[in-house]
Amino acid sequence: MPQTPGGPSDELVRRLYDAKFPHHKPSKEMSVPEKVGELLELQKIAYGIRIAQGDKLQPWEKPWDVEP
């Protein structure tokens, strides 16, 4: 893969990817309850960020208070 002019080197991108993604379990290896749990956690994080930014959210945009 050729390096983009002015962009990060391929080696840097590869090192950053390798450093970050071993900590993530590939979704194909996760059970459905694990996937749902991860989705719900990410929704809660996104909701908190949007509220902190002062976004006016619709009622359906609030995460459900459920456990997988």
PDB file with SEQRES, HELIX, SHEET and CRYST1 records, atoms N, CA, C and O in Angstrom:
SEQRES   1 A   68  MET PRO GLN THR PRO GLY GLY PRO SER ASP GLU LEU VAL          
SEQRES   2 A   68  ARG ARG LEU TYR ASP ALA LYS PHE PRO HIS HIS LYS PRO          
SEQRES   3 A   68  SER LYS GLU MET SER VAL PRO GLU LYS VAL GLY GLU LEU          
SEQRES   4 A   68  LEU GLU LEU GLN LYS ILE ALA TYR GLY ILE ARG ILE ALA          
SEQRES   5 A   68  GLN GLY ASP LYS LEU GLN PRO TRP GLU LYS PRO TRP ASP          
SEQRES   6 A   68  VAL GLU PRO                                                  
HELIX    1 AA1 ASP A   10  LYS A   20  1                                  11    
HELIX    2 AA2 PHE A   21  HIS A   23  5                                   3    
HELIX    3 AA3 SER A   27  GLU A   29  5                                   3    
HELIX    4 AA4 VAL A   32  ALA A   52  1                                  21    
HELIX    5 AA5 PRO A   59  GLU A   61  5                                   3    
CRYST1    1.000    1.000    1.000  90.00  90.00  90.00 P 1           1          
ATOM      1  N   MET A   1       0.849  -1.161   0.000  1.00  0.00           N  
ATOM      2  CA  MET A   1       0.000   0.000   0.000  1.00  0.00           C  
ATOM      3  C   MET A   1       0.904   1.236   0.000  1.00  0.00           C  
ATOM      4  O   MET A   1       1.746   1.379   0.887  1.00  0.00           O  
ATOM      5  N   PRO A   2       0.741   2.138  -0.991  1.00  0.00           N  
ATOM      6  CA  PRO A   2       1.599   3.313  -1.053  1.00  0.00           C  
ATOM      7  C   PRO A   2       1.219   4.340   0.008  1.00  0.00           C  
ATOM      8  O   PRO A   2       0.062   4.446   0.413  1.00  0.00           O  
ATOM      9  N   GLN A   3       2.209   5.079   0.438  1.00  0.00           N  
ATOM     10  CA  GLN A   3       1.990   6.112   1.457  1.00  0.00           C  
ATOM     11  C   GLN A   3       1.329   7.321   0.809  1.00  0.00           C  
ATOM     12  O   GLN A   3       1.690   7.725  -0.296  1.00  0.00           O  
ATOM     13  N   THR A   4       0.359   7.889   1.511  1.00  0.00           N  
ATOM     14  CA  THR A   4      -0.311   9.094   1.047  1.00  0.00           C  
ATOM     15  C   THR A   4       0.615  10.282   1.286  1.00  0.00           C  
ATOM     16  O   THR A   4       1.177  10.409   2.373  1.00  0.00           O  
ATOM     17  N   PRO A   5       0.785  11.157   0.290  1.00  0.00           N  
ATOM     18  CA  PRO A   5       1.641  12.333   0.511  1.00  0.00           C  
ATOM     19  C   PRO A   5       1.132  13.162   1.684  1.00  0.00           C  
ATOM     20  O   PRO A   5      -0.050  13.503   1.738  1.00  0.00           O  
ATOM     21  N   GLY A   6       2.009  13.486   2.616  1.00  0.00           N  
ATOM     22  CA  GLY A   6       1.644  14.289   3.774  1.00  0.00           C  
ATOM     23  C   GLY A   6       0.935  13.515   4.867  1.00  0.00           C  
ATOM     24  O   GLY A   6       0.633  14.077   5.920  1.00  0.00           O  
ATOM     25  N   GLY A   7       0.664  12.253   4.644  1.00  0.00           N  
ATOM     26  CA  GLY A   7      -0.039  11.451   5.636  1.00  0.00           C  
ATOM     27  C   GLY A   7       0.930  10.645   6.477  1.00  0.00           C  
ATOM     28  O   GLY A   7       2.141  10.692   6.258  1.00  0.00           O  
ATOM     29  N   PRO A   8       0.395   9.902   7.446  1.00  0.00           N  
ATOM     30  CA  PRO A   8       1.270   9.082   8.285  1.00  0.00           C  
ATOM     31  C   PRO A   8       1.866   7.934   7.474  1.00  0.00           C  
ATOM     32  O   PRO A   8       1.286   7.483   6.487  1.00  0.00           O  
ATOM     33  N   SER A   9       3.016   7.481   7.904  1.00  0.00           N  
ATOM     34  CA  SER A   9       3.658   6.379   7.194  1.00  0.00           C  
ATOM     35  C   SER A   9       2.857   5.095   7.400  1.00  0.00           C  
ATOM     36  O   SER A   9       2.131   4.946   8.383  1.00  0.00           O  
ATOM     37  N   ASP A  10       3.006   4.192   6.468  1.00  0.00           N  
ATOM     38  CA  ASP A  10       2.330   2.901   6.576  1.00  0.00           C  
ATOM     39  C   ASP A  10       2.750   2.173   7.849  1.00  0.00           C  
ATOM     40  O   ASP A  10       1.938   1.509   8.494  1.00  0.00           O  
ATOM     41  N   GLU A  11       4.023   2.305   8.200  1.00  0.00           N  
ATOM     42  CA  GLU A  11       4.537   1.646   9.406  1.00  0.00           C  
ATOM     43  C   GLU A  11       3.860   2.206  10.654  1.00  0.00           C  
ATOM     44  O   GLU A  11       3.488   1.447  11.548  1.00  0.00           O  
ATOM     45  N   LEU A  12       3.699   3.522  10.724  1.00  0.00           N  
ATOM     46  CA  LEU A  12       3.038   4.132  11.875  1.00  0.00           C  
ATOM     47  C   LEU A  12       1.590   3.665  11.972  1.00  0.00           C  
ATOM     48  O   LEU A  12       1.126   3.311  13.056  1.00  0.00           O  
ATOM     49  N   VAL A  13       0.889   3.660  10.878  1.00  0.00           N  
ATOM     50  CA  VAL A  13      -0.506   3.210  10.879  1.00  0.00           C  
ATOM     51  C   VAL A  13      -0.583   1.760  11.337  1.00  0.00           C  
ATOM     52  O   VAL A  13      -1.444   1.416  12.147  1.00  0.00           O  
ATOM     53  N   ARG A  14       0.288   0.918  10.842  1.00  0.00           N  
ATOM     54  CA  ARG A  14       0.306  -0.501  11.217  1.00  0.00           C  
ATOM     55  C   ARG A  14       0.585  -0.662  12.710  1.00  0.00           C  
ATOM     56  O   ARG A  14      -0.064  -1.468  13.376  1.00  0.00           O  
ATOM     57  N   ARG A  15       1.559   0.108  13.248  1.00  0.00           N  
ATOM     58  CA  ARG A  15       1.880   0.020  14.682  1.00  0.00           C  
ATOM     59  C   ARG A  15       0.711   0.486  15.539  1.00  0.00           C  
ATOM     60  O   ARG A  15       0.390  -0.144  16.547  1.00  0.00           O  
ATOM     61  N   LEU A  16       0.070   1.589  15.146  1.00  0.00           N  
ATOM     62  CA  LEU A  16      -1.080   2.082  15.905  1.00  0.00           C  
ATOM     63  C   LEU A  16      -2.224   1.077  15.881  1.00  0.00           C  
ATOM     64  O   LEU A  16      -2.858   0.830  16.907  1.00  0.00           O  
ATOM     65  N   TYR A  17      -2.489   0.496  14.713  1.00  0.00           N  
ATOM     66  CA  TYR A  17      -3.543  -0.499  14.587  1.00  0.00           C  
ATOM     67  C   TYR A  17      -3.235  -1.710  15.461  1.00  0.00           C  
ATOM     68  O   TYR A  17      -4.095  -2.184  16.204  1.00  0.00           O  
ATOM     69  N   ASP A  18      -2.026  -2.197  15.371  1.00  0.00           N  
ATOM     70  CA  ASP A  18      -1.643  -3.370  16.158  1.00  0.00           C  
ATOM     71  C   ASP A  18      -1.707  -3.101  17.660  1.00  0.00           C  
ATOM     72  O   ASP A  18      -2.035  -3.996  18.438  1.00  0.00           O  
ATOM     73  N   ALA A  19      -1.396  -1.873  18.067  1.00  0.00           N  
ATOM     74  CA  ALA A  19      -1.431  -1.532  19.484  1.00  0.00           C  
ATOM     75  C   ALA A  19      -2.856  -1.419  20.005  1.00  0.00           C  
ATOM     76  O   ALA A  19      -3.112  -1.715  21.172  1.00  0.00           O  
ATOM     77  N   LYS A  20      -3.778  -0.998  19.160  1.00  0.00           N  
ATOM     78  CA  LYS A  20      -5.143  -0.763  19.614  1.00  0.00           C  
ATOM     79  C   LYS A  20      -6.027  -2.007  19.519  1.00  0.00           C  
ATOM     80  O   LYS A  20      -6.723  -2.331  20.480  1.00  0.00           O  
ATOM     81  N   PHE A  21      -6.017  -2.688  18.420  1.00  0.00           N  
ATOM     82  CA  PHE A  21      -7.030  -3.693  18.160  1.00  0.00           C  
ATOM     83  C   PHE A  21      -6.840  -5.058  18.799  1.00  0.00           C  
ATOM     84  O   PHE A  21      -7.802  -5.826  18.817  1.00  0.00           O  
ATOM     85  N   PRO A  22      -5.684  -5.421  19.321  1.00  0.00           N  
ATOM     86  CA  PRO A  22      -5.641  -6.698  20.043  1.00  0.00           C  
ATOM     87  C   PRO A  22      -6.521  -6.678  21.290  1.00  0.00           C  
ATOM     88  O   PRO A  22      -6.919  -7.730  21.789  1.00  0.00           O  
ATOM     89  N   HIS A  23      -6.825  -5.483  21.790  1.00  0.00           N  
ATOM     90  CA  HIS A  23      -7.645  -5.369  22.991  1.00  0.00           C  
ATOM     91  C   HIS A  23      -9.134  -5.543  22.687  1.00  0.00           C  
ATOM     92  O   HIS A  23      -9.941  -5.706  23.602  1.00  0.00           O  
ATOM     93  N   HIS A  24      -9.490  -5.509  21.422  1.00  0.00           N  
ATOM     94  CA  HIS A  24     -10.881  -5.659  21.025  1.00  0.00           C  
ATOM     95  C   HIS A  24     -11.113  -7.089  20.553  1.00  0.00           C  
ATOM     96  O   HIS A  24     -10.386  -7.602  19.703  1.00  0.00           O  
ATOM     97  N   LYS A  25     -12.112  -7.707  21.106  1.00  0.00           N  
ATOM     98  CA  LYS A  25     -12.458  -9.058  20.693  1.00  0.00           C  
ATOM     99  C   LYS A  25     -13.202  -8.953  19.358  1.00  0.00           C  
ATOM    100  O   LYS A  25     -14.193  -8.228  19.271  1.00  0.00           O  
ATOM    101  N   PRO A  26     -12.755  -9.648  18.335  1.00  0.00           N  
ATOM    102  CA  PRO A  26     -13.466  -9.568  17.059  1.00  0.00           C  
ATOM    103  C   PRO A  26     -14.927  -9.967  17.223  1.00  0.00           C  
ATOM    104  O   PRO A  26     -15.249 -10.923  17.929  1.00  0.00           O  
ATOM    105  N   SER A  27     -15.800  -9.226  16.565  1.00  0.00           N  
ATOM    106  CA  SER A  27     -17.229  -9.447  16.746  1.00  0.00           C  
ATOM    107  C   SER A  27     -17.670 -10.844  16.325  1.00  0.00           C  
ATOM    108  O   SER A  27     -18.661 -11.359  16.843  1.00  0.00           O  
ATOM    109  N   LYS A  28     -16.956 -11.459  15.402  1.00  0.00           N  
ATOM    110  CA  LYS A  28     -17.358 -12.811  14.996  1.00  0.00           C  
ATOM    111  C   LYS A  28     -17.139 -13.828  16.107  1.00  0.00           C  
ATOM    112  O   LYS A  28     -17.732 -14.907  16.094  1.00  0.00           O  
ATOM    113  N   GLU A  29     -16.281 -13.482  17.076  1.00  0.00           N  
ATOM    114  CA  GLU A  29     -16.028 -14.379  18.198  1.00  0.00           C  
ATOM    115  C   GLU A  29     -16.939 -14.089  19.392  1.00  0.00           C  
ATOM    116  O   GLU A  29     -16.953 -14.848  20.360  1.00  0.00           O  
ATOM    117  N   MET A  30     -17.695 -12.997  19.326  1.00  0.00           N  
ATOM    118  CA  MET A  30     -18.539 -12.602  20.451  1.00  0.00           C  
ATOM    119  C   MET A  30     -19.903 -13.274  20.356  1.00  0.00           C  
ATOM    120  O   MET A  30     -20.413 -13.519  19.262  1.00  0.00           O  
ATOM    121  N   SER A  31     -20.484 -13.566  21.511  1.00  0.00           N  
ATOM    122  CA  SER A  31     -21.841 -14.092  21.540  1.00  0.00           C  
ATOM    123  C   SER A  31     -22.811 -12.930  21.321  1.00  0.00           C  
ATOM    124  O   SER A  31     -22.429 -11.764  21.424  1.00  0.00           O  
ATOM    125  N   VAL A  32     -24.059 -13.258  21.020  1.00  0.00           N  
ATOM    126  CA  VAL A  32     -25.066 -12.216  20.815  1.00  0.00           C  
ATOM    127  C   VAL A  32     -25.228 -11.350  22.070  1.00  0.00           C  
ATOM    128  O   VAL A  32     -25.268 -10.126  21.946  1.00  0.00           O  
ATOM    129  N   PRO A  33     -25.324 -11.934  23.274  1.00  0.00           N  
ATOM    130  CA  PRO A  33     -25.428 -11.078  24.462  1.00  0.00           C  
ATOM    131  C   PRO A  33     -24.228 -10.139  24.632  1.00  0.00           C  
ATOM    132  O   PRO A  33     -24.397  -9.005  25.079  1.00  0.00           O  
ATOM    133  N   GLU A  34     -23.019 -10.596  24.283  1.00  0.00           N  
ATOM    134  CA  GLU A  34     -21.839  -9.729  24.359  1.00  0.00           C  
ATOM    135  C   GLU A  34     -21.948  -8.574  23.365  1.00  0.00           C  
ATOM    136  O   GLU A  34     -21.618  -7.433  23.690  1.00  0.00           O  
ATOM    137  N   LYS A  35     -22.413  -8.876  22.153  1.00  0.00           N  
ATOM    138  CA  LYS A  35     -22.573  -7.835  21.130  1.00  0.00           C  
ATOM    139  C   LYS A  35     -23.613  -6.803  21.564  1.00  0.00           C  
ATOM    140  O   LYS A  35     -23.401  -5.600  21.407  1.00  0.00           O  
ATOM    141  N   VAL A  36     -24.718  -7.266  22.102  1.00  0.00           N  
ATOM    142  CA  VAL A  36     -25.769  -6.357  22.563  1.00  0.00           C  
ATOM    143  C   VAL A  36     -25.251  -5.515  23.720  1.00  0.00           C  
ATOM    144  O   VAL A  36     -25.511  -4.314  23.777  1.00  0.00           O  
ATOM    145  N   GLY A  37     -24.528  -6.130  24.634  1.00  0.00           N  
ATOM    146  CA  GLY A  37     -23.963  -5.400  25.759  1.00  0.00           C  
ATOM    147  C   GLY A  37     -23.004  -4.316  25.304  1.00  0.00           C  
ATOM    148  O   GLY A  37     -23.018  -3.205  25.834  1.00  0.00           O  
ATOM    149  N   GLU A  38     -22.166  -4.639  24.318  1.00  0.00           N  
ATOM    150  CA  GLU A  38     -21.236  -3.653  23.787  1.00  0.00           C  
ATOM    151  C   GLU A  38     -21.987  -2.506  23.111  1.00  0.00           C  
ATOM    152  O   GLU A  38     -21.637  -1.340  23.289  1.00  0.00           O  
ATOM    153  N   LEU A  39     -23.007  -2.835  22.346  1.00  0.00           N  
ATOM    154  CA  LEU A  39     -23.822  -1.819  21.682  1.00  0.00           C  
ATOM    155  C   LEU A  39     -24.476  -0.882  22.703  1.00  0.00           C  
ATOM    156  O   LEU A  39     -24.456   0.337  22.532  1.00  0.00           O  
ATOM    157  N   LEU A  40     -25.053  -1.451  23.760  1.00  0.00           N  
ATOM    158  CA  LEU A  40     -25.703  -0.639  24.778  1.00  0.00           C  
ATOM    159  C   LEU A  40     -24.701   0.268  25.490  1.00  0.00           C  
ATOM    160  O   LEU A  40     -25.012   1.422  25.786  1.00  0.00           O  
ATOM    161  N   GLU A  41     -23.515  -0.242  25.762  1.00  0.00           N  
ATOM    162  CA  GLU A  41     -22.487   0.561  26.420  1.00  0.00           C  
ATOM    163  C   GLU A  41     -22.050   1.717  25.526  1.00  0.00           C  
ATOM    164  O   GLU A  41     -21.876   2.838  26.004  1.00  0.00           O  
ATOM    165  N   LEU A  42     -21.872   1.453  24.238  1.00  0.00           N  
ATOM    166  CA  LEU A  42     -21.483   2.510  23.311  1.00  0.00           C  
ATOM    167  C   LEU A  42     -22.587   3.557  23.166  1.00  0.00           C  
ATOM    168  O   LEU A  42     -22.299   4.746  23.026  1.00  0.00           O  
ATOM    169  N   GLN A  43     -23.848   3.122  23.198  1.00  0.00           N  
ATOM    170  CA  GLN A  43     -24.960   4.067  23.130  1.00  0.00           C  
ATOM    171  C   GLN A  43     -24.965   4.983  24.358  1.00  0.00           C  
ATOM    172  O   GLN A  43     -25.222   6.181  24.242  1.00  0.00           O  
ATOM    173  N   LYS A  44     -24.682   4.417  25.527  1.00  0.00           N  
ATOM    174  CA  LYS A  44     -24.641   5.227  26.754  1.00  0.00           C  
ATOM    175  C   LYS A  44     -23.510   6.258  26.681  1.00  0.00           C  
ATOM    176  O   LYS A  44     -23.679   7.400  27.109  1.00  0.00           O  
ATOM    177  N   ILE A  45     -22.381   5.860  26.149  1.00  0.00           N  
ATOM    178  CA  ILE A  45     -21.253   6.779  26.003  1.00  0.00           C  
ATOM    179  C   ILE A  45     -21.618   7.904  25.037  1.00  0.00           C  
ATOM    180  O   ILE A  45     -21.386   9.078  25.328  1.00  0.00           O  
ATOM    181  N   ALA A  46     -22.189   7.543  23.887  1.00  0.00           N  
ATOM    182  CA  ALA A  46     -22.575   8.538  22.886  1.00  0.00           C  
ATOM    183  C   ALA A  46     -23.627   9.487  23.444  1.00  0.00           C  
ATOM    184  O   ALA A  46     -23.579  10.689  23.184  1.00  0.00           O  
ATOM    185  N   TYR A  47     -24.572   8.958  24.206  1.00  0.00           N  
ATOM    186  CA  TYR A  47     -25.617   9.786  24.820  1.00  0.00           C  
ATOM    187  C   TYR A  47     -24.992  10.802  25.784  1.00  0.00           C  
ATOM    188  O   TYR A  47     -25.344  11.982  25.763  1.00  0.00           O  
ATOM    189  N   GLY A  48     -24.077  10.342  26.615  1.00  0.00           N  
ATOM    190  CA  GLY A  48     -23.414  11.239  27.557  1.00  0.00           C  
ATOM    191  C   GLY A  48     -22.650  12.356  26.856  1.00  0.00           C  
ATOM    192  O   GLY A  48     -22.659  13.500  27.309  1.00  0.00           O  
ATOM    193  N   ILE A  49     -21.995  12.025  25.761  1.00  0.00           N  
ATOM    194  CA  ILE A  49     -21.253  13.027  24.994  1.00  0.00           C  
ATOM    195  C   ILE A  49     -22.212  14.059  24.408  1.00  0.00           C  
ATOM    196  O   ILE A  49     -21.958  15.262  24.480  1.00  0.00           O  
ATOM    197  N   ARG A  50     -23.312  13.587  23.828  1.00  0.00           N  
ATOM    198  CA  ARG A  50     -24.269  14.504  23.200  1.00  0.00           C  
ATOM    199  C   ARG A  50     -24.935  15.407  24.233  1.00  0.00           C  
ATOM    200  O   ARG A  50     -25.159  16.588  23.969  1.00  0.00           O  
ATOM    201  N   ILE A  51     -25.253  14.865  25.403  1.00  0.00           N  
ATOM    202  CA  ILE A  51     -25.851  15.674  26.465  1.00  0.00           C  
ATOM    203  C   ILE A  51     -24.842  16.729  26.940  1.00  0.00           C  
ATOM    204  O   ILE A  51     -25.205  17.885  27.161  1.00  0.00           O  
ATOM    205  N   ALA A  52     -23.577  16.324  27.096  1.00  0.00           N  
ATOM    206  CA  ALA A  52     -22.539  17.257  27.530  1.00  0.00           C  
ATOM    207  C   ALA A  52     -22.328  18.385  26.521  1.00  0.00           C  
ATOM    208  O   ALA A  52     -21.945  19.495  26.892  1.00  0.00           O  
ATOM    209  N   GLN A  53     -22.578  18.095  25.253  1.00  0.00           N  
ATOM    210  CA  GLN A  53     -22.439  19.105  24.213  1.00  0.00           C  
ATOM    211  C   GLN A  53     -23.665  20.010  24.138  1.00  0.00           C  
ATOM    212  O   GLN A  53     -23.673  20.991  23.394  1.00  0.00           O  
ATOM    213  N   GLY A  54     -24.700  19.679  24.909  1.00  0.00           N  
ATOM    214  CA  GLY A  54     -25.901  20.498  24.928  1.00  0.00           C  
ATOM    215  C   GLY A  54     -26.907  20.168  23.840  1.00  0.00           C  
ATOM    216  O   GLY A  54     -27.811  20.959  23.571  1.00  0.00           O  
ATOM    217  N   ASP A  55     -26.762  19.014  23.214  1.00  0.00           N  
ATOM    218  CA  ASP A  55     -27.711  18.613  22.170  1.00  0.00           C  
ATOM    219  C   ASP A  55     -29.094  18.382  22.764  1.00  0.00           C  
ATOM    220  O   ASP A  55     -29.221  17.818  23.851  1.00  0.00           O  
ATOM    221  N   LYS A  56     -30.106  18.809  22.067  1.00  0.00           N  
ATOM    222  CA  LYS A  56     -31.490  18.540  22.449  1.00  0.00           C  
ATOM    223  C   LYS A  56     -31.894  17.232  21.759  1.00  0.00           C  
ATOM    224  O   LYS A  56     -32.045  17.184  20.538  1.00  0.00           O  
ATOM    225  N   LEU A  57     -32.062  16.187  22.548  1.00  0.00           N  
ATOM    226  CA  LEU A  57     -32.352  14.871  21.985  1.00  0.00           C  
ATOM    227  C   LEU A  57     -33.845  14.569  22.050  1.00  0.00           C  
ATOM    228  O   LEU A  57     -34.549  15.011  22.958  1.00  0.00           O  
ATOM    229  N   GLN A  58     -34.301  13.816  21.077  1.00  0.00           N  
ATOM    230  CA  GLN A  58     -35.674  13.344  21.057  1.00  0.00           C  
ATOM    231  C   GLN A  58     -35.793  12.185  22.054  1.00  0.00           C  
ATOM    232  O   GLN A  58     -34.793  11.543  22.373  1.00  0.00           O  
ATOM    233  N   PRO A  59     -37.000  11.913  22.545  1.00  0.00           N  
ATOM    234  CA  PRO A  59     -37.165  10.818  23.527  1.00  0.00           C  
ATOM    235  C   PRO A  59     -36.628   9.465  23.041  1.00  0.00           C  
ATOM    236  O   PRO A  59     -36.102   8.683  23.833  1.00  0.00           O  
ATOM    237  N   TRP A  60     -36.760   9.201  21.760  1.00  0.00           N  
ATOM    238  CA  TRP A  60     -36.308   7.901  21.244  1.00  0.00           C  
ATOM    239  C   TRP A  60     -34.781   7.824  21.113  1.00  0.00           C  
ATOM    240  O   TRP A  60     -34.241   6.750  20.849  1.00  0.00           O  
ATOM    241  N   GLU A  61     -34.089   8.937  21.293  1.00  0.00           N  
ATOM    242  CA  GLU A  61     -32.636   8.934  21.190  1.00  0.00           C  
ATOM    243  C   GLU A  61     -31.946   8.587  22.515  1.00  0.00           C  
ATOM    244  O   GLU A  61     -30.732   8.386  22.548  1.00  0.00           O  
ATOM    245  N   LYS A  62     -32.701   8.519  23.583  1.00  0.00           N  
ATOM    246  CA  LYS A  62     -32.145   8.139  24.877  1.00  0.00           C  
ATOM    247  C   LYS A  62     -31.955   6.627  24.910  1.00  0.00           C  
ATOM    248  O   LYS A  62     -32.849   5.888  24.498  1.00  0.00           O  
ATOM    249  N   PRO A  63     -30.813   6.155  25.391  1.00  0.00           N  
ATOM    250  CA  PRO A  63     -30.587   4.703  25.443  1.00  0.00           C  
ATOM    251  C   PRO A  63     -31.580   4.022  26.391  1.00  0.00           C  
ATOM    252  O   PRO A  63     -31.981   4.585  27.410  1.00  0.00           O  
ATOM    253  N   TRP A  64     -31.949   2.839  26.040  1.00  0.00           N  
ATOM    254  CA  TRP A  64     -32.845   2.049  26.888  1.00  0.00           C  
ATOM    255  C   TRP A  64     -32.104   1.603  28.135  1.00  0.00           C  
ATOM    256  O   TRP A  64     -30.906   1.324  28.085  1.00  0.00           O  
ATOM    257  N   ASP A  65     -32.796   1.538  29.226  1.00  0.00           N  
ATOM    258  CA  ASP A  65     -32.215   1.061  30.484  1.00  0.00           C  
ATOM    259  C   ASP A  65     -32.464  -0.444  30.593  1.00  0.00           C  
ATOM    260  O   ASP A  65     -33.316  -0.897  31.357  1.00  0.00           O  
ATOM    261  N   VAL A  66     -31.698  -1.204  29.810  1.00  0.00           N  
ATOM    262  CA  VAL A  66     -31.838  -2.663  29.783  1.00  0.00           C  
ATOM    263  C   VAL A  66     -30.467  -3.301  29.902  1.00  0.00           C  
ATOM    264  O   VAL A  66     -29.441  -2.660  29.675  1.00  0.00           O  
ATOM    265  N   GLU A  67     -30.471  -4.546  30.254  1.00  0.00           N  
ATOM    266  CA  GLU A  67     -29.245  -5.343  30.294  1.00  0.00           C  
ATOM    267  C   GLU A  67     -29.412  -6.511  29.332  1.00  0.00           C  
ATOM    268  O   GLU A  67     -30.499  -7.083  29.239  1.00  0.00           O  
ATOM    269  N   PRO A  68     -28.352  -6.874  28.616  1.00  0.00           N  
ATOM    270  CA  PRO A  68     -28.462  -7.990  27.653  1.00  0.00           C  
ATOM    271  C   PRO A  68     -28.638  -9.330  28.344  1.00  0.00           C  
ATOM    272  O   PRO A  68     -28.745 -10.360  27.677  1.00  0.00           O  
TER     273      PRO A  68                                                      
END                                                                             
